[in-house]
């Protein structure tokens, strides 16, 4: 297992070498915008959807089960609600901090990226 982690780390390092070797990062803005768009438009809704499906899976398991399986469905529902609550709170805190400090969530254009050149 540890050997596999080393191999993955070495491969990731070799992939990152061209980025580290270039002194002038002219495409940095596009990379930041793309990463932000992926997180905002794809990952966050996907995680919220998975948590909601997890909750509904617990509801279905609770409704269709008999006896001790009802307890398992109840636990799944509780963990689904906890996951949705935590994710909503974290996203609310991120949004609040972004509004107060950065002028809005997604306003990545205020980030000054140091570069070399005119």
C-alpha positions as a Markdown table, in Angstrom:
| # | Residue | x | y | z |
|---|---|---|---|---|
| 1 | Unk | 0.0 | 0.0 | 0.0 |
| 2 | Unk | 2.8 | 2.4 | 0.9 |
| 3 | Unk | 4.7 | 1.5 | -2.2 |
| 4 | Unk | 1.6 | 2.5 | -4.3 |
| 5 | Unk | 1.4 | 5.9 | -2.5 |
| 6 | Unk | 5.0 | 6.5 | -3.4 |
| 7 | Unk | 4.4 | 5.6 | -7.0 |
| 8 | Unk | 1.4 | 8.0 | -7.2 |
| 9 | Unk | 3.4 | 10.8 | -5.5 |
| 10 | Unk | 6.3 | 10.4 | -7.9 |
| 11 | Unk | 3.9 | 10.4 | -10.9 |
| 12 | Unk | 2.1 | 13.5 | -9.6 |
| 13 | Unk | 5.5 | 15.2 | -9.1 |
| 14 | Unk | 6.6 | 14.5 | -12.6 |
| 15 | Unk | 3.3 | 15.9 | -14.0 |
| 16 | Unk | 3.8 | 19.0 | -11.9 |
| 17 | Unk | 7.4 | 19.7 | -13.1 |
| 18 | Unk | 6.5 | 21.7 | -16.2 |
| 19 | Unk | 4.3 | 24.0 | -14.1 |
| 20 | Unk | 7.1 | 24.5 | -11.6 |
| 21 | Unk | 9.8 | 25.0 | -14.3 |
| 22 | Unk | 8.0 | 27.8 | -16.1 |
| 23 | Unk | 8.8 | 31.1 | -14.5 |
| 24 | Unk | 6.1 | 33.0 | -16.4 |
| 25 | Unk | 2.7 | 31.6 | -15.6 |
| 26 | Unk | 0.5 | 33.2 | -18.2 |
| 27 | Unk | -2.3 | 30.7 | -18.0 |
| 28 | Unk | -2.8 | 30.9 | -14.3 |
| 29 | Unk | -6.0 | 32.9 | -14.5 |
| 30 | Unk | -7.6 | 30.2 | -16.7 |
| 31 | Unk | -6.5 | 27.5 | -14.4 |
| 32 | Unk | -8.0 | 29.2 | -11.3 |
| 33 | Unk | -11.2 | 30.0 | -13.2 |
| 34 | Unk | -11.5 | 26.4 | -14.4 |
| 35 | Unk | -10.9 | 25.0 | -10.9 |
| 36 | Unk | -13.4 | 27.3 | -9.3 |
| 37 | Unk | -16.0 | 26.5 | -12.0 |
| 38 | Unk | -15.5 | 22.8 | -11.5 |
| 39 | Unk | -15.9 | 23.1 | -7.7 |
| 40 | Unk | -18.8 | 25.5 | -7.8 |
| 41 | Unk | -20.8 | 24.1 | -10.7 |
| 42 | Unk | -20.0 | 20.4 | -10.4 |
| 43 | Unk | -18.6 | 19.1 | -7.1 |
| 44 | Unk | -20.8 | 21.0 | -4.6 |
| 45 | Unk | -24.1 | 20.2 | -6.2 |
| 46 | Unk | -22.9 | 16.6 | -6.7 |
| 47 | Unk | -22.1 | 16.2 | -3.0 |
| 48 | Unk | -25.4 | 17.8 | -1.9 |
| 49 | Unk | -27.3 | 15.4 | -4.3 |
| 50 | Unk | -25.4 | 12.4 | -2.9 |
| 51 | Unk | -26.3 | 13.4 | 0.7 |
| 52 | Unk | -29.9 | 13.9 | -0.2 |
| 53 | Unk | -30.0 | 10.5 | -2.0 |
| 54 | Unk | -28.4 | 8.9 | 1.1 |
| 55 | Unk | -31.2 | 10.4 | 3.2 |
| 56 | Unk | -33.9 | 9.2 | 0.9 |
| 57 | Unk | -32.3 | 5.7 | 0.8 |
| 58 | Unk | -32.7 | 5.7 | 4.6 |
| 59 | Unk | -36.3 | 6.7 | 4.3 |
| 60 | Unk | -37.0 | 3.9 | 1.8 |
| 61 | Unk | -35.2 | 1.4 | 3.9 |
| 62 | Unk | -37.2 | 2.5 | 7.0 |
| 63 | Unk | -40.5 | 2.3 | 5.2 |
| 64 | Unk | -40.0 | -1.1 | 3.5 |
| 65 | Unk | -38.2 | -2.9 | 6.4 |
| 66 | Unk | -39.5 | -4.8 | 9.3 |
| 67 | Unk | -38.1 | -5.1 | 12.8 |
| 68 | Unk | -34.4 | -4.4 | 13.3 |
| 69 | Unk | -33.9 | -3.1 | 9.8 |
| 70 | Unk | -36.0 | -0.1 | 10.7 |
| 71 | Unk | -33.3 | 1.0 | 13.1 |
| 72 | Unk | -30.7 | 0.8 | 10.4 |
| 73 | Unk | -32.9 | 3.0 | 8.1 |
| 74 | Unk | -33.4 | 5.4 | 11.0 |
| 75 | Unk | -29.6 | 5.7 | 11.4 |
| 76 | Unk | -29.1 | 6.3 | 7.7 |
| 77 | Unk | -31.8 | 9.1 | 7.8 |
| 78 | Unk | -30.1 | 10.8 | 10.8 |
| 79 | Unk | -26.7 | 10.7 | 9.2 |
| 80 | Unk | -28.1 | 12.0 | 5.9 |
| 81 | Unk | -29.7 | 15.0 | 7.8 |
| 82 | Unk | -26.5 | 15.6 | 9.7 |
| 83 | Unk | -24.5 | 15.6 | 6.4 |
| 84 | Unk | -26.9 | 18.0 | 4.7 |
| 85 | Unk | -26.9 | 20.3 | 7.8 |
| 86 | Unk | -23.0 | 20.3 | 8.0 |
| 87 | Unk | -22.6 | 21.0 | 4.3 |
| 88 | Unk | -25.2 | 23.8 | 4.4 |
| 89 | Unk | -23.5 | 25.4 | 7.4 |
| 90 | Unk | -20.0 | 25.2 | 5.8 |
| 91 | Unk | -21.2 | 26.6 | 2.6 |
| 92 | Unk | -23.0 | 29.4 | 4.5 |
| 93 | Unk | -19.8 | 30.2 | 6.4 |
| 94 | Unk | -17.8 | 30.2 | 3.2 |
| 95 | Unk | -20.3 | 32.5 | 1.5 |
| 96 | Unk | -20.4 | 34.9 | 4.5 |
| 97 | Unk | -16.6 | 35.1 | 4.7 |
| 98 | Unk | -16.5 | 35.6 | 0.9 |
| 99 | Unk | -19.0 | 38.5 | 1.1 |
| 100 | Unk | -17.2 | 40.1 | 4.1 |
| 101 | Unk | -13.6 | 39.7 | 3.0 |
| 102 | Unk | -13.5 | 39.0 | -0.7 |
| 103 | Unk | -16.4 | 41.0 | -2.1 |
| 104 | Unk | -18.4 | 37.9 | -3.0 |
| 105 | Unk | -18.0 | 34.2 | -3.5 |
| 106 | Unk | -16.6 | 33.6 | -6.9 |
| 107 | Unk | -14.9 | 36.9 | -7.2 |
| 108 | Unk | -11.5 | 35.4 | -8.0 |
| 109 | Unk | -10.6 | 38.4 | -10.1 |
| 110 | Unk | -9.5 | 40.2 | -6.9 |
| 111 | Unk | -6.7 | 37.7 | -6.3 |
| 112 | Unk | -3.3 | 39.2 | -7.3 |
| 113 | Unk | -1.1 | 36.5 | -8.8 |
| 114 | Unk | 2.6 | 37.4 | -8.8 |
| 115 | Unk | 4.3 | 37.0 | -12.2 |
| 116 | Unk | 7.5 | 37.9 | -13.9 |
| 117 | Unk | 7.4 | 40.3 | -16.8 |
| 118 | Unk | 5.9 | 43.6 | -17.9 |
